Amino acid sequence: MRFVSTRGRSSPASFSQALFAGLAPDGGLYVPELLDPLPIEALRGATLVDIGTEIAAQFVGGALPRRTLARLLSDALDFAVPLRALDDRTAVLELFHGPTFAFKDIGARVMARLMAHFNAGHTALTVLVATSGDTGSAVAQAFFGVPGTRVVVLFPQGKVTPVQEAQFTTLGGNVTAVEVSGTFDDCQRLAKEAFADELLRHRAALTSANSINIGRLLPQIFYYVYASLASGDRAPVISVPSGNFGNLTAGLLAWKLGAPITQFVAATTVNDTLPRYLATGDYQPAPSRPTLANAMDVGDPSNVERMRWLFANDVAALRARVTPSVHTDTDVRRTIRDVFDRYDYVCDPHTAIAYAGLAAARVTAEVPRVFLATAHPAKFRETVEPVLGVEVPLPAALATALARPRLVERVAPTLKALRQLLVNG
Protein backbone atom coordinates (compact mmCIF):
# COMPACT_ATOMS: atom_id res chain seq x y z
CA MET A 1 0.00 0.00 0.00
CA ARG A 2 1.28 3.44 -0.95
CA PHE A 3 -0.12 6.77 0.18
CA VAL A 4 -0.51 9.76 -2.10
CA SER A 5 -1.21 13.42 -1.49
CA THR A 6 -4.68 14.84 -2.05
CA ARG A 7 -2.96 17.56 -4.07
CA GLY A 8 -1.08 15.14 -6.31
CA ARG A 9 2.23 17.00 -6.30
CA SER A 10 4.23 14.76 -3.94
CA SER A 11 5.79 11.37 -4.48
CA PRO A 12 3.93 8.41 -2.99
CA ALA A 13 4.92 7.42 0.55
CA SER A 14 4.91 4.22 2.56
CA PHE A 15 2.64 3.96 5.59
CA SER A 16 5.46 4.73 8.04
CA GLN A 17 6.59 7.72 5.95
CA ALA A 18 3.05 9.11 5.85
CA LEU A 19 2.60 8.38 9.56
CA PHE A 20 5.59 10.47 10.63
CA ALA A 21 5.24 13.20 8.01
CA GLY A 22 1.63 14.09 8.86
CA LEU A 23 1.19 16.46 5.93
CA ALA A 24 2.54 15.61 2.48
CA PRO A 25 5.39 17.83 1.21
CA ASP A 26 2.99 19.66 -1.15
CA GLY A 27 0.74 20.59 1.79
CA GLY A 28 -1.87 17.96 0.97
CA LEU A 29 -3.19 15.15 3.16
CA TYR A 30 -2.14 11.56 2.69
CA VAL A 31 -4.75 9.12 1.38
CA PRO A 32 -4.42 5.46 0.38
CA GLU A 33 -3.56 5.07 -3.29
CA LEU A 34 -5.95 2.13 -3.64
CA LEU A 35 -8.87 0.87 -1.56
CA ASP A 36 -9.36 -2.85 -2.12
CA PRO A 37 -12.73 -4.11 -0.81
CA LEU A 38 -12.54 -6.11 2.40
CA PRO A 39 -13.97 -9.62 2.85
CA ILE A 40 -16.86 -8.01 4.72
CA GLU A 41 -19.07 -11.06 5.26
CA ALA A 42 -16.14 -12.96 6.72
CA LEU A 43 -15.84 -10.27 9.38
CA ARG A 44 -19.45 -10.49 10.55
CA GLY A 45 -19.40 -11.36 14.26
CA ALA A 46 -15.69 -10.54 14.61
CA THR A 47 -14.35 -8.43 17.45
CA LEU A 48 -13.28 -4.84 16.96
CA VAL A 49 -9.61 -5.86 17.27
CA ASP A 50 -9.99 -8.64 14.69
CA ILE A 51 -11.75 -6.25 12.31
CA GLY A 52 -9.06 -3.65 12.94
CA THR A 53 -6.30 -6.14 12.25
CA GLU A 54 -7.86 -7.06 8.89
CA ILE A 55 -8.22 -3.40 7.89
CA ALA A 56 -4.84 -2.25 9.17
CA ALA A 57 -3.06 -5.13 7.44
CA GLN A 58 -4.21 -3.71 4.10
CA PHE A 59 -2.85 -0.26 4.96
CA VAL A 60 0.40 -1.28 6.63
CA GLY A 61 1.18 -4.05 4.18
CA GLY A 62 4.35 -6.03 4.82
CA ALA A 63 5.82 -3.38 7.13
CA LEU A 64 4.33 -5.01 10.21
CA PRO A 65 3.69 -8.75 10.78
CA ARG A 66 0.01 -9.48 11.34
CA ARG A 67 0.73 -11.02 14.75
CA THR A 68 2.54 -7.86 15.87
CA LEU A 69 -0.24 -5.69 14.48
CA ALA A 70 -2.89 -7.67 16.35
CA ARG A 71 -0.89 -7.34 19.58
CA LEU A 72 -0.54 -3.57 19.18
CA LEU A 73 -4.25 -3.14 18.48
CA SER A 74 -5.24 -5.38 21.38
CA ASP A 75 -3.09 -3.29 23.71
CA ALA A 76 -4.44 0.03 22.38
CA LEU A 77 -8.11 -0.95 22.26
CA ASP A 78 -8.38 -2.49 25.71
CA PHE A 79 -11.79 -0.95 26.46
CA ALA A 80 -15.36 -1.56 25.33
CA VAL A 81 -16.93 0.03 22.25
CA PRO A 82 -20.56 -1.05 22.73
CA LEU A 83 -23.38 -0.64 20.22
CA ARG A 84 -26.29 0.02 22.58
CA ALA A 85 -29.86 -0.35 21.33
CA LEU A 86 -32.24 2.40 22.48
CA ASP A 87 -35.26 1.02 20.64
CA ASP A 88 -35.93 -1.52 17.88
CA ARG A 89 -34.59 0.87 15.23
CA THR A 90 -32.15 3.23 16.96
CA ALA A 91 -28.76 2.44 18.49
CA VAL A 92 -25.89 4.47 19.86
CA LEU A 93 -22.26 3.51 19.31
CA GLU A 94 -20.47 4.51 22.51
CA LEU A 95 -16.93 5.52 21.66
CA PHE A 96 -16.05 7.19 24.98
CA HIS A 97 -14.95 4.31 27.20
CA GLY A 98 -11.21 4.93 26.78
CA PRO A 99 -8.93 6.59 29.33
CA THR A 100 -9.90 10.19 28.44
CA PHE A 101 -13.61 9.43 27.94
CA ALA A 102 -13.69 10.57 24.31
CA PHE A 103 -13.74 8.82 20.95
CA LYS A 104 -10.33 10.22 20.06
CA ASP A 105 -8.71 7.71 22.41
CA ILE A 106 -9.25 5.10 19.69
CA GLY A 107 -7.22 6.86 17.03
CA ALA A 108 -4.63 8.35 19.37
CA ARG A 109 -3.78 5.15 21.23
CA VAL A 110 -3.38 3.10 18.06
CA MET A 111 -1.31 5.82 16.42
CA ALA A 112 0.97 6.18 19.45
CA ARG A 113 1.75 2.48 19.44
CA LEU A 114 2.38 2.43 15.69
CA MET A 115 4.74 5.39 15.99
CA ALA A 116 6.58 3.83 18.92
CA HIS A 117 6.99 0.59 16.96
CA PHE A 118 8.26 2.18 13.76
CA ASN A 119 10.44 4.76 15.52
CA ALA A 120 11.88 2.39 18.14
CA GLY A 121 13.67 5.29 19.84
CA HIS A 122 15.76 6.22 16.80
CA THR A 123 14.55 9.84 16.67
CA ALA A 124 13.42 12.23 19.42
CA LEU A 125 9.98 13.13 18.05
CA THR A 126 7.87 16.21 18.77
CA VAL A 127 4.19 15.37 18.39
CA LEU A 128 2.46 18.67 17.58
CA VAL A 129 -1.31 18.70 17.92
CA ALA A 130 -3.99 21.38 17.78
CA THR A 131 -7.11 20.74 19.82
CA SER A 132 -10.59 22.17 20.11
CA GLY A 133 -11.26 19.95 23.12
CA ASP A 134 -10.79 16.19 23.20
CA THR A 135 -7.92 15.60 20.76
CA GLY A 136 -5.41 17.20 23.10
CA SER A 137 -6.23 15.00 26.05
CA ALA A 138 -6.38 11.81 23.96
CA VAL A 139 -3.03 12.44 22.29
CA ALA A 140 -1.37 13.63 25.50
CA GLN A 141 -2.52 10.53 27.38
CA ALA A 142 -1.60 8.21 24.50
CA PHE A 143 1.99 9.50 24.31
CA PHE A 144 2.49 10.34 28.00
CA GLY A 145 5.72 8.72 29.17
CA VAL A 146 6.51 7.18 25.76
CA PRO A 147 10.33 7.31 25.46
CA GLY A 148 11.73 9.54 22.73
CA THR A 149 8.60 11.67 22.34
CA ARG A 150 7.54 15.18 23.33
CA VAL A 151 3.90 16.20 22.96
CA VAL A 152 3.01 19.86 22.33
CA VAL A 153 -0.73 20.58 22.58
CA LEU A 154 -2.02 23.86 21.11
CA PHE A 155 -5.39 24.89 22.54
CA PRO A 156 -7.48 28.08 22.20
CA GLN A 157 -7.63 30.33 25.24
CA GLY A 158 -10.92 30.02 27.12
CA LYS A 159 -12.55 27.75 24.55
CA VAL A 160 -12.23 24.26 26.03
CA THR A 161 -14.13 22.98 29.05
CA PRO A 162 -12.42 22.83 32.47
CA VAL A 163 -12.42 19.02 32.39
CA GLN A 164 -10.95 18.89 28.88
CA GLU A 165 -8.27 21.40 29.82
CA ALA A 166 -7.37 19.55 33.02
CA GLN A 167 -6.76 16.34 31.13
CA PHE A 168 -3.84 17.68 29.09
CA THR A 169 -2.55 20.64 31.15
CA THR A 170 -1.82 18.69 34.34
CA LEU A 171 0.35 15.85 33.06
CA GLY A 172 3.76 17.53 32.79
CA GLY A 173 6.64 15.24 31.90
CA ASN A 174 6.90 14.95 28.12
CA VAL A 175 3.60 16.84 27.59
CA THR A 176 3.63 20.63 27.05
CA ALA A 177 0.25 22.40 26.97
CA VAL A 178 0.33 25.66 24.99
CA GLU A 179 -2.50 28.17 25.32
CA VAL A 180 -2.94 30.20 22.12
CA SER A 181 -4.62 33.60 22.27
CA GLY A 182 -7.10 32.85 19.50
CA THR A 183 -9.51 30.25 18.17
CA PHE A 184 -9.07 26.61 17.24
CA ASP A 185 -8.65 27.71 13.64
CA ASP A 186 -5.62 29.74 14.78
CA CYS A 187 -4.22 26.65 16.51
CA GLN A 188 -4.78 24.52 13.42
CA ARG A 189 -3.24 27.19 11.18
CA LEU A 190 -0.15 27.37 13.41
CA ALA A 191 0.26 23.59 13.27
CA LYS A 192 0.00 23.59 9.48
CA GLU A 193 2.46 26.50 9.20
CA ALA A 194 4.91 24.67 11.44
CA PHE A 195 4.76 21.56 9.27
CA ALA A 196 5.14 23.67 6.12
CA ASP A 197 8.34 25.23 7.54
CA GLU A 198 10.85 22.63 6.38
CA LEU A 199 13.70 23.87 8.57
CA LEU A 200 11.51 23.92 11.69
CA ARG A 201 10.01 20.55 10.88
CA HIS A 202 13.45 18.95 10.76
CA ARG A 203 15.00 20.86 13.69
CA ALA A 204 12.13 19.94 16.00
CA ALA A 205 11.50 16.49 14.42
CA LEU A 206 7.82 17.35 14.10
CA THR A 207 5.09 14.83 13.55
CA SER A 208 1.34 15.32 13.66
CA ALA A 209 -1.34 13.69 15.77
CA ASN A 210 -4.37 15.57 14.46
CA SER A 211 -6.79 13.88 12.11
CA ILE A 212 -4.67 15.26 9.28
CA ASN A 213 -2.44 12.27 10.13
CA ILE A 214 -3.43 9.08 8.35
CA GLY A 215 -2.36 7.16 11.47
CA ARG A 216 -5.12 8.84 13.49
CA LEU A 217 -7.69 8.28 10.78
CA LEU A 218 -7.00 4.61 10.11
CA PRO A 219 -8.22 3.23 13.48
CA GLN A 220 -11.50 5.13 13.21
CA ILE A 221 -12.38 3.02 10.18
CA PHE A 222 -12.51 -0.02 12.46
CA TYR A 223 -15.60 0.98 14.40
CA TYR A 224 -17.63 1.91 11.33
CA VAL A 225 -17.13 -1.58 9.91
CA TYR A 226 -17.89 -3.06 13.33
CA ALA A 227 -21.09 -1.03 13.82
CA SER A 228 -22.37 -1.63 10.29
CA LEU A 229 -21.96 -5.40 10.66
CA ALA A 230 -23.45 -5.42 14.16
CA SER A 231 -26.58 -3.60 12.97
CA GLY A 232 -28.15 -6.74 11.47
CA ASP A 233 -28.99 -7.62 7.90
CA ARG A 234 -29.86 -4.06 6.80
CA ALA A 235 -27.20 -1.44 6.16
CA PRO A 236 -27.65 1.38 8.71
CA VAL A 237 -27.64 5.13 8.36
CA ILE A 238 -24.96 6.59 10.62
CA SER A 239 -25.10 10.10 12.03
CA VAL A 240 -21.69 11.60 12.78
CA PRO A 241 -21.11 14.71 14.92
CA SER A 242 -18.71 16.63 12.70
CA GLY A 243 -16.20 19.44 13.16
CA ASN A 244 -12.88 18.80 11.43
CA PHE A 245 -14.50 15.87 9.57
CA GLY A 246 -11.86 13.26 10.33
CA ASN A 247 -14.52 11.03 11.87
CA LEU A 248 -16.81 11.26 8.86
CA THR A 249 -13.88 10.76 6.48
CA ALA A 250 -13.05 7.52 8.29
CA GLY A 251 -16.66 6.43 7.79
CA LEU A 252 -16.46 7.18 4.07
CA LEU A 253 -13.25 5.16 3.86
CA ALA A 254 -15.03 2.27 5.60
CA TRP A 255 -17.84 2.51 3.04
CA LYS A 256 -15.31 2.55 0.20
CA LEU A 257 -13.82 -0.63 1.68
CA GLY A 258 -17.24 -2.29 1.49
CA ALA A 259 -18.84 -1.62 4.87
CA PRO A 260 -22.64 -1.89 4.46
CA ILE A 261 -23.71 1.67 5.25
CA THR A 262 -26.77 3.19 3.58
CA GLN A 263 -26.06 6.84 4.26
CA PHE A 264 -24.10 9.23 6.45
CA VAL A 265 -25.42 12.31 8.19
CA ALA A 266 -22.89 15.09 8.72
CA ALA A 267 -24.38 16.65 11.84
CA THR A 268 -22.75 20.00 12.57
CA THR A 269 -23.04 23.06 14.75
CA VAL A 270 -23.66 26.45 13.14
CA ASN A 271 -20.09 26.13 11.86
CA ASP A 272 -21.58 24.90 8.62
CA THR A 273 -18.77 25.03 6.05
CA LEU A 274 -19.45 21.52 4.70
CA PRO A 275 -23.26 21.88 4.57
CA ARG A 276 -22.82 25.10 2.58
CA TYR A 277 -20.38 23.33 0.25
CA LEU A 278 -22.83 20.48 -0.31
CA ALA A 279 -25.60 22.97 -1.04
CA THR A 280 -23.66 25.21 -3.43
CA GLY A 281 -20.62 23.29 -4.66
CA ASP A 282 -18.51 26.25 -3.53
CA TYR A 283 -16.09 25.62 -0.65
CA GLN A 284 -15.96 28.78 1.46
CA PRO A 285 -14.41 28.46 4.94
CA ALA A 286 -15.52 30.95 7.56
CA PRO A 287 -14.27 32.06 10.97
CA SER A 288 -15.34 29.55 13.61
CA ARG A 289 -18.10 30.46 16.05
CA PRO A 290 -18.19 29.17 19.65
CA THR A 291 -20.97 26.71 20.53
CA LEU A 292 -21.84 24.26 23.29
CA ALA A 293 -20.24 21.49 21.20
CA ASN A 294 -16.81 23.09 21.29
CA ALA A 295 -14.90 20.19 19.73
CA MET A 296 -16.90 20.86 16.54
CA ASP A 297 -16.20 24.60 16.36
CA VAL A 298 -14.14 24.49 13.17
CA GLY A 299 -14.55 27.01 10.37
CA ASP A 300 -11.99 25.56 7.93
CA PRO A 301 -12.15 21.79 8.41
CA SER A 302 -9.02 20.04 7.14
CA ASN A 303 -10.55 16.71 6.19
CA VAL A 304 -12.97 18.14 3.66
CA GLU A 305 -9.95 18.01 1.36
CA ARG A 306 -9.80 14.23 1.82
CA MET A 307 -13.55 13.91 1.30
CA ARG A 308 -13.37 15.84 -1.95
CA TRP A 309 -10.47 13.65 -3.10
CA LEU A 310 -12.39 10.45 -2.29
CA PHE A 311 -15.21 11.64 -4.56
CA ALA A 312 -12.96 13.14 -7.26
CA ASN A 313 -14.31 16.63 -6.47
CA ASP A 314 -17.77 15.50 -7.59
CA VAL A 315 -19.99 17.34 -5.13
CA ALA A 316 -23.11 15.61 -6.47
CA ALA A 317 -21.62 12.18 -5.69
CA LEU A 318 -20.63 13.33 -2.20
CA ARG A 319 -24.08 14.83 -1.68
CA ALA A 320 -25.66 11.48 -2.59
CA ARG A 321 -23.75 9.75 0.20
CA VAL A 322 -23.65 12.48 2.88
CA THR A 323 -26.66 14.43 4.17
CA PRO A 324 -25.90 17.62 6.12
CA SER A 325 -27.74 18.65 9.25
CA VAL A 326 -27.04 21.93 11.08
CA HIS A 327 -27.93 22.48 14.75
CA THR A 328 -27.95 25.43 17.14
CA ASP A 329 -27.25 25.50 20.86
CA THR A 330 -31.02 25.62 21.39
CA ASP A 331 -31.30 22.39 19.40
CA VAL A 332 -28.60 20.84 21.56
CA ARG A 333 -30.34 21.61 24.84
CA ARG A 334 -33.70 20.44 23.48
CA THR A 335 -32.19 17.18 22.22
CA ILE A 336 -30.37 16.41 25.47
CA ARG A 337 -33.73 16.74 27.24
CA ASP A 338 -35.64 14.76 24.61
CA VAL A 339 -33.23 11.80 24.57
CA PHE A 340 -33.21 11.66 28.37
CA ASP A 341 -37.01 11.72 28.56
CA ARG A 342 -37.44 9.19 25.78
CA TYR A 343 -34.66 6.71 26.56
CA ASP A 344 -33.31 7.65 30.01
CA TYR A 345 -30.02 8.24 28.20
CA VAL A 346 -27.66 11.16 28.88
CA CYS A 347 -25.96 12.79 25.88
CA ASP A 348 -23.12 15.25 25.84
CA PRO A 349 -23.63 18.16 23.38
CA HIS A 350 -21.76 16.45 20.52
CA THR A 351 -23.70 13.22 20.90
CA ALA A 352 -26.94 15.21 21.07
CA ILE A 353 -26.13 16.75 17.69
CA ALA A 354 -25.50 13.28 16.27
CA TYR A 355 -28.91 12.12 17.52
CA ALA A 356 -30.63 15.25 16.19
CA GLY A 357 -29.05 14.62 12.81
CA LEU A 358 -30.91 11.32 12.41
CA ALA A 359 -34.03 13.33 11.56
CA ALA A 360 -32.32 14.48 8.36
CA ALA A 361 -31.77 10.93 7.08
CA ARG A 362 -33.80 10.13 3.99
CA VAL A 363 -34.45 6.45 4.70
CA THR A 364 -37.38 4.12 5.19
CA ALA A 365 -38.56 3.07 8.62
CA GLU A 366 -36.93 -0.37 8.23
CA VAL A 367 -33.39 1.02 7.98
CA PRO A 368 -31.43 0.86 11.27
CA ARG A 369 -30.25 4.20 12.66
CA VAL A 370 -26.94 4.58 14.49
CA PHE A 371 -25.59 7.76 16.06
CA LEU A 372 -22.12 8.17 17.48
CA ALA A 373 -21.59 9.06 21.14
CA THR A 374 -18.21 10.73 21.10
CA ALA A 375 -17.71 11.97 24.68
CA HIS A 376 -18.79 11.11 28.22
CA PRO A 377 -21.49 13.58 29.34
CA ALA A 378 -19.52 14.37 32.53
CA LYS A 379 -16.98 16.19 30.38
CA PHE A 380 -19.74 18.71 29.62
CA ARG A 381 -21.68 18.65 32.86
CA GLU A 382 -21.83 22.48 32.95
CA THR A 383 -24.15 22.19 29.93
CA VAL A 384 -25.89 18.90 30.64
CA GLU A 385 -26.80 19.29 34.31
CA PRO A 386 -28.80 22.55 34.00
CA VAL A 387 -30.79 21.04 31.12
CA LEU A 388 -31.66 17.82 32.95
CA GLY A 389 -31.77 19.08 36.51
CA VAL A 390 -29.79 16.05 37.67
CA GLU A 391 -26.16 15.57 38.62
CA VAL A 392 -23.93 13.83 36.09
CA PRO A 393 -21.45 11.74 38.12
CA LEU A 394 -17.82 12.54 37.42
CA PRO A 395 -15.61 9.50 36.76
CA ALA A 396 -12.75 9.22 39.26
CA ALA A 397 -10.06 9.84 36.64
CA LEU A 398 -11.67 13.14 35.64
CA ALA A 399 -12.04 14.24 39.25
CA THR A 400 -8.36 13.51 39.83
CA ALA A 401 -7.36 15.54 36.76
CA LEU A 402 -9.42 18.53 37.93
CA ALA A 403 -7.65 18.51 41.29
CA ARG A 404 -4.14 18.68 39.83
CA PRO A 405 -2.35 22.02 39.19
CA ARG A 406 -2.26 23.35 35.61
CA LEU A 407 1.06 23.51 33.73
CA VAL A 408 0.59 25.87 30.78
CA GLU A 409 2.79 27.80 28.33
CA ARG A 410 1.24 30.76 26.49
CA VAL A 411 2.00 32.02 22.98
CA ALA A 412 0.64 34.56 20.53
CA PRO A 413 -1.00 33.06 17.41
CA THR A 414 2.12 33.53 15.27
CA LEU A 415 4.54 31.03 13.78
CA LYS A 416 7.45 33.05 15.18
CA ALA A 417 6.18 32.55 18.74
CA LEU A 418 5.52 28.85 18.20
CA ARG A 419 8.90 28.34 16.53
CA GLN A 420 10.68 29.79 19.52
CA LEU A 421 8.82 27.47 21.89
CA LEU A 422 9.42 24.36 19.76
CA VAL A 423 13.12 25.00 19.26
CA ASN A 424 14.01 26.40 22.69
CA GLY A 425 11.32 24.85 24.90
N, C-alpha and C positions, 0 to 999 in steps of 0.2 A: 504494500500500500504506500503510495506517495501522496503528499499533500501539496496543493497548489494555492496560490493567492487568489482571492476574489477579484483582484485587479489585473491578474494575468501578466504582470511584468517582472515576476521573480521566478527563479528556477525552482523546480519542485524540490520538496524537502522530505526527509524521512520523518517518522513519527517523533523520534527523540529530538531531531532538529527543530521541528515545529513546536514541540513541547517547551523547549527552553527559549526559543526565540520570541514566543508570544505573537507579536505582529510579524508579518512578512516584510522583507526589506523594502518593498514598494509601498508599504503602508497599509496593505490589504490584510484580510484575515485568512488564516489557513482553513481550507476545506478539503475533504477527501477527494482525490482525483476521480475515483470510481466508487459506486455504492452497489455492491453485489447483494441481491436479495438473500435474506437469512432463511434457514430451514424452519420457518415459523411454527408449523404444526408440530415439529419435533420438540419445540420448546414449551408447548402447552403443559402446564403443571409443574414446570421447573422452578427452582428457587430464583430469587433475584441475583444471587451470586453466580449461579450456573448460567443464567441468561446473560449476565454481564460478561462472563468469561467468553461465551460464544461471540458476542458483539466485539469485545475488545480484541480478541484474537484476529479478527478481520482487519482492525485498524493498526495494531501493533505489528502484525505479520510475524516474521521469524526473529524479530529483535528480542523477544521474551518468550521462553518456553511456556506452554500452556499451564503446566503444573505451578510454575512460579507465579504466573498471572492469577491463577485461581487463589493462591495463597495470599497474594497482595490484596485482592478484592475481598476475600473473606475477612482479613484483618481490618480493612477500611470500613466495610459495611457490616459491622458487628452489632447492629441495632435493627429494630423492626421497621418495616415500611408497609403498614397494613392498608388494605383496601376495605373500607368500612361501609357497609350498606346502611343507608338511612331510610330507604323505603324500597319497594320492589323494582324501582327504576333508577334511583339516584344513589350514588356512592361517592365517598370522599377518599382520596388517596392521601394518607397522612405521611408527609415527608419530613416531619419535624422531630423525630425521636432520636436524633443524633446528639452529640455532646453540647452543641450550642443552640439546640431547639429550633433549627431552621433548615430548610431544604438544602441550603448551600453546603451543609456538612457532607452531603453525598459526593458532590463534585470535588470539593476541596480535599477531603481525606484521600480519595483515590488518586488525585493529582499529586499530592504530597508524597505518597508512597511510590508512585511512578518516577517522580523526579529524584527521590532519594536513591532508588534502584539504579537509574541510568547515570546519575552523577557520581555516586559511590564515593563522595568526599573529594573528588578531584578538583573541584572549583568552589570557591567561597561565593555562593549565590546570594543576590539581593532580590527577594520576591517583593515586587512593587504592586500594590493593589489599591484601587480606588473603591470606596464603599458608600452606598447610600443607606446602609443599615446593617444587613446580616452578612454580606460578603466578608467584611472586615473581621468579624468574630470567627467565622468559619475558617477562613484562611489562617488567621493568627493561631487558633487552636490546633489546626492541622499541622502547622509547621513548628509549633512551639517546642523548643528543645531539640529539634532535628539538627544534628551536627552539620556544620558547613553552610548554614542558611541564616540569613537575616531577613526579617519581614518588616516592610515599611507600609503602614496602612494610612492612606489619605482619606480623611473624612471631613464633611462640611460642617463648619461651626454652627452649633445650635440646631442641627437638622436631623439628628438621630435620637432615638429614645434613650433615656437614662440606662435602661437595661442593656440595650445594644452597645452603647458606649462603654459601659463597665466591662463588657466581655472582652474587648480588645485593648482598652487603655490601662488595665490593671495587671497585665501579665509580666511586663518587663522582660528581662533576659534578652533573647534574640528578637523580640518584637518591639518595634518603635511605632507608636501612634502619633500621627501628624495631623493636627487640626488646621484646616485650610479656611481662610476668611473668604468664603464664597459658597457656591452651590455644589451639588454633586457633579454637574456638568463641568465645573471648573476643575474638580478633582480628576475627572476622567480625561479632560483635555491635558492636564499636567502629565498624567501617566503616559498618554499617547506622545506628547512632545518629548518626554524623557526617552522613550523607546526610539523615537525618530532621530535623536541626537546620538550619532554613531559613536563618538568619542566617549560620551557619558555612559552609554550602554555597555561599552567594553570596560571602562574604568571601574564601574560599580558592579559589573557582572549581573546586569539586570535580567530578570525574567518576570513574566506576568502571571497573575493568578486570577484575574478577572475573567469573565466569560468570553473575552476576546481570545483567550487561550484554548486551543482545541482540547487540551488535557482536562480542563474544567467542564467542557461541553460533553465530551465523550461519555462520562458516567451517567449523565442525566438521560441519555438515550435508554439506559437499562430499564428505568421504572416506567417509561411509556410502553415498552414492549410487554413488561410484566403486567401492567394494569389492563392493557388491551386484551391480553390472553386470559386474564382472570375475570373479565367481564361477561363471560359466557360465549354463546355461539354468535351473537350479534356484535358487530363492530361499534364501539361506543363513540359518542361525541365527548371531547375532553375540553374543559374550560380552564384556561391557563392565566393566572394573574401575571400581567406583563409590564415590565418597565424597560430594561435594557434588551429584552427579547432573547436572551440566551436560552431560557427555559423553553420557550415556544420553538426556537430553532432546533433544539434537541428533539422535540416532538416531531417536527417535520422530517428530521433525519431518520427517526424511528419509522415513520410512515414510508419514507423512501426505501428503507430496508425491508419493507413488507409488513410492518405491524398493522393489524386490522383496526384502523381508526377511521370513522366515517367523516369526521369534521373536527376542526379546532375552533375554539372561540378565543380570540385575543382580548381578554378583559382588562381594560386599562382605567387609570384615573383620568382626570381632565388633561393630563399630559398625553395628548392624543395624536402624536406625530404619525404613528402607523395607521390608525383609522382614517386620518385625512389623506394619507398616501393611497390607501385602498379605494377611497371614494373618488379621488381626482387623478391618480396616476402621477402626481407631482410630489416628490419628496421634499418637504420643507420643514427642517427642524426648527424648534422654537425654544426660547428660554424655559427652563423647568419651573413649575409652580408647586409650592409645598402643599401636601395633602395629608390626610390621616394615614394613608398607605405609603409611608415615606420611602420604602425600598423601591417603589415604582415611580418615583419622581424624577424622570429622565426625559429631557427635551430633545436630545440627539442620540437615540439608542444605537449603539454600535452594531448589534447583530442584525439589524435590518439589512445591512450590506450582505450578510450571509444568506438571508432569506431571499433577497433579490437574485443572488447568484444561483441558488438552488432552483429557482423558477425562470432562469435565463432572462431576467428583467421583464418577464411577462406578467404584468400586474393583474390581468384578467385570470390567468391560471392561479396566481396566489390568492386572489379574491375568491375563487371557487373552492379553495381548501380552507381558508381562514376567514372567519366572520368576526368583525370588530364589535366591541361593546364598551361604551364609555360610561363611567360612573363618578358621581360627585361624592363629597363627604356626607351629604344628606342620605344618599343611596347606601353608603357604607353603614351608617348608624341604623337605618331602617332594616337592612339585611341582617345585621348582627342580631337584632331583636327578633326578626321573623324566623330565622333558622333556629334560634333558641326556643321560641314558642312552639315551633312545628316539630322539631326533632330533639329538643333538650340537648343541643349541641352548641358549643361555644366556638365562634370563629374569631380570629384576629382580623384586622381590616383587609389584609391582602386576600385571605381566604374568603372573606365576605364578598369581595369583588369577583372572585372566581365563581362563587355560587350565583351571584346576580347575573353573571354573564351567560349562564345556562339558558336564560329566557330568550337570548338572541339566536339560539341554535335553531336552524330550519330543518327539523327532523320529525319523523313520525313518533307517535307515543310508544312504539315498541322498541325504539333505539335506547340502549342504556346511556345514562348521563353520568359522567365522572367530573368532579372538580378537584383541583389540587389545593391541599392545605399546606401552606408553605412556611408557617411559623406558629409556634406555641402562643396561645392567646395571652399568656402571662407576660410576654415580651411587650405587649401593648395594653396593659391593664389600665393605663390612664385614659384610654379610649373606651375599652370594653366595659369596665365596671360601671361607669355612669350610665351607660346605655341599658345594662341589664339590671342594675341595682343589686348585684351580688358580688361577692369577693371572688376574684380569680386567684387560686392558690399559686404561690410562687415556688417553682421547683428549687430544691436546696442549692443546686449549683448556681442558679441565678442569684439567689439571696447572698451567697458567699461572694460572688463577683461584685455585687452592689456595695458590700461592706469594705472592700479593699480600696486603698488610695489610688487615685488616678495618676498616671505617668504619661504626660502629653508634651510633645513638641508643637510649636506653632509656626506657620509660614504664611507669607503672602501668596496669592494665587499666580505666581510667576515661575517660569522655568529656572531663572537665575537663583531664586530662593531655594527651590527644590534641589537644584544641582549642588549647591553648597552643603545642604544637609546630607545628601547621598554620598558625596565624596569625603566630607570631613566628619560626618556624624558617626 
